[in-house]
Structures are given as C-alpha cells and as structure tokens.
C-alpha cells in the first residue's frame, strides 16, 4: 500500500510556481570564419619523414620549363619541308623529377628522371612511325648511391653528375640566372656522356672553405657512324673504339657563406639570400678519346675502315671560374649575381661542334658540290671545339616593393666568346664566335614560379666552306646576326 502511494506521488505533474518566468537562453554565436591560409615557404621541397626526428626521409623535387620562341633562322633552313625564314615555335625545354632518399645518416640514394628538348619537329623517340617530334623519352638522368665516410669525405657511384671543368658544368637548371645554360659548359654532351651525366665512381667533400669533387668514369660509346673513311681530313671526331676511363674533377674555395654540396647541382642565383664568393678550377681528361685521318682518302672503304691510317688524340679540357652572389641592400632585398668562366679545350685538330637548343628547323639539302657545314640550320651556331672560350653573366635583383610584396624583377646580361682553331677568316686568322644575351626574370614566388624573357643576337655561320688547302679548317665567308626571342615559363616544386 505504501509502495502504491509512493508511485502515485511520483506520477503527479505539479504546476509551476507562481512568479516571473526565467529569461530565454542567449543565442549561440555564429561559427568563426576561418582566416585565409598563408603561403608557406617551400623550403627543402616535398619531404616525407620516415622517422620521428626526420633523419630518415624521402624528398621529391620536380620542375618543368616551357618555351615560346621567335627565331629568325639561319640561311638554308626548312620547316616541315618548306624553306622558312622565321617562325614562332613552342617547345618543352625540360621536365624533371628527382627522388632523394636518406635512410641512414651515412647513406644517400639519388634518382633523377626526366626529358628535355621536345619540339614539334624533334626530340621524340627515334624512328617513331608518327614523326620525330612524338613521345620524347622520359629516361634516367642520374642514379647514385652515396656513402658518407666522415664530415670531410663522401664516396658514391652510378650514373652521376659529379663532373669536372667548372661550376656551371654541374649547373642547377632550376635556379639559373639567364634563361638557359650556354651549352659550352657541357663539352662532351651525348658523346661520351648521357646528357651531361657519367657512369662511374666519385669522391666529394669539404675541408674548411675548400670544396672538391673527383670522379673516374666510363665513356659512353659515341656515334659509330664515324670511321677513318667518313671523317674529314685533319678534323677530329669522337673515337668510336674508345674505352679509356675519364678522369675529371673540380675544386673551389668558398670565401664567404658555404654552399650545400648534398646534391651535385650548383645554384645560379641566390636572390639575395646568401653571400657567396667562390674561385674554382677543374679538368676533364680522356686518353685517345678522339681520332682523325691525317691524309685524304679516296676510293671504296675496306671491310674494316680502321685499317685506313688514322691517329688518336687525348681529350684535355680545363676551366677556371669565379662566382659572386650577395645582397646589396637587405632592407630593399636588392642583390647582385656575377659568374665568369674561362675554358681551354683540346679535342684534337679543328674540332668544331655546331648546336642549337630546341632547334625549330631542319636542314635543307645542300647543292651539288657544297663543301660547308650542313648542320648550321635553324638556330645552330659553333658552340664547342678545340680552342678557348670566355663566358660571363651579370644580374641585378631590383627592389622587392617595385611590383608588390612578393613579385621581383631581375634584369641580366650574358656574353659568350669562342676562339676555335677550326674556324678561319678568308685571310687565315681565327674567326671569333660572339653571342649576346639580355633578359629579364620575373619571380612570382622565387625560383618556384618565374617567367624569363630573353633576347639573343645570334651569329649565323652557315656561309662557310671547307677548302682542301686549309688543312681541315673551315673558311667563314660571312656572318650575319639573327634575332632570337625566348619566353620561358618555369614551375619548380
């Protein structure tokens, strides 16, 4: 009975007590609008830590460079089979991806993949049935394993870029001052190397301000089409039977800030973030890397054309350079960059290599009896050879507030001078090769996003001939300067 009474009591609904009702609850505040995310400095790239302290990691670096180029062609140039005086052409200069793995403080793995120089008329897979500009090969540039012996020495091996001659011979193409490299810094390009990279073993390191790299490499086989029956008399060519090791190295002294040497690539301009003053020198030696035929050959080539008398020549290349990059005024973020290099190349008698980067043309069939160089079409010019070269570039980073808080301008000039023994005036004196560049970098986010506009005054050497009495030297009859305007767009992540 008591339990029933208790249940009845809990079941009753009591009326509210008389008086003023409570105030309504305050409305909840609206959710805060998130602030726009700020751009985070790129720093060391796309990095994936494999250990809590970051000592083990994977790092990815990639960049792409696209060109739009107006070019006034050299004489006797074709474009898709039709004579063409000039044109606007689009191309891909580079597309690269680097993977860097540090799985132990002493061990490093570097893998560099990429492609370059794809135009509408060239740069594709050889013998592609759809045409020579299709499907540019994406291939291995560098594949290296490296071991750190101590703080002064690291050793490594594989397809590497620890090359000799000069600072610019190992240039980072993502941090260049000018729109492109001068090419003379890669003197054996795709002959005894693979697009500037070599297979072998190296040692590198730094002691105080002294930085060094030394390498012993295996030469790639050059073109097998050259034999004593096909080369010009007294004009050197790469020896197709060369198997001698390549010895090369580069040494420099860093007077101010020390540069990173974890990767082999050297920076072109620091945009006022460092104070660097380096003086360096380097070498490249390959015994019997070239050959030539000392006397004229007529008739049918024997079954083994190497029974025709020929002689070999050592490849002996030397360079010395200076690099200065420093802020002028830190408050306005102005800076100056200067690089100068001297090369002394010996490939054997009268060796001259004509080349044009992303060449927009093809060669016209020479007339009967033509004795000149047939590869001086499009934008090609004599870039490498036995002789001496001077190259210099100077850039000025303008005040940071000129275009707003982030965008920056950097005008620059560059000059290349070649004295090659294989190029002669009609009077027998050496005909110098002079190339003039002036450009402007627009940095939207440092080197990670930039545009470069470059004007080049390029010498057209296509009016030349080989006269037997000149003993293998080309006689340059006349030189005309052609304009070349290049716009490069770069994204670097």
TAGI-V690985 format. One record per backbone hydrogen bond with DSSP energy under -1.0 kcal/mol. CO is the residue of the C=O (numbers start at 0). NH is the residue of the N-H. If there is no record, write none. Layout:
BEGIN
co nh
CO NH
CO NH
END
This chain:
BEGIN
co nh
0 4
1 5
2 6
3 7
4 8
5 9
6 10
41 44
45 59
47 57
50 53
55 49
56 101
57 47
58 99
59 45
60 97
61 492
62 95
63 490
64 92
64 93
65 488
66 90
67 486
68 88
69 484
70 86
75 363
76 83
77 361
78 81
81 78
84 72
86 70
88 68
90 66
91 117
92 116
93 64
94 114
95 62
96 112
97 60
98 110
99 58
100 108
101 56
103 106
105 147
107 145
108 100
109 143
110 98
111 140
111 141
112 96
113 138
114 94
117 91
121 118
124 127
127 130
130 133
131 123
133 124
138 113
141 111
142 158
143 109
144 156
145 107
146 154
152 148
152 149
153 203
154 146
155 201
156 144
157 199
158 142
159 197
160 162
163 165
166 169
167 170
169 265
174 268
182 185
185 188
187 190
191 219
193 196
196 193
197 159
198 217
199 157
200 215
201 155
202 213
203 153
204 211
206 209
208 253
209 206
210 251
211 204
212 249
213 202
214 247
215 200
216 245
226 229
226 230
231 234
236 290
238 241
245 216
246 284
247 214
248 164
248 282
249 212
250 280
251 210
252 278
265 171
269 272
274 256
275 324
276 254
277 322
278 252
279 320
280 250
281 318
282 248
283 316
284 246
285 288
285 314
288 238
289 312
290 236
291 310
292 233
303 306
304 307
310 291
312 289
314 285
315 345
316 283
317 343
318 281
319 341
320 279
321 339
322 277
323 337
324 275
325 335
328 333
331 399
333 327
333 328
334 396
335 325
336 394
337 323
338 392
339 321
340 390
341 319
342 388
343 317
344 386
345 315
347 350
348 235
350 385
352 382
352 383
354 380
355 358
361 77
366 369
370 465
376 379
377 73
380 354
383 352
385 420
386 344
387 418
388 342
389 416
390 340
391 414
392 338
393 412
394 336
396 334
398 401
407 442
408 397
409 440
410 395
411 438
412 393
413 436
414 391
415 434
416 389
417 432
418 387
419 422
421 473
422 430
423 475
424 427
428 424
432 417
434 415
435 456
436 413
437 454
438 411
439 452
440 409
441 450
442 407
444 447
447 491
448 443
448 444
449 489
450 441
451 487
452 439
453 485
454 437
455 483
456 435
457 481
459 479
461 463
462 476
462 477
464 474
466 469
467 470
469 472
473 423
474 464
479 459
481 457
482 71
483 455
484 69
485 453
486 67
487 451
488 65
489 449
490 63
END
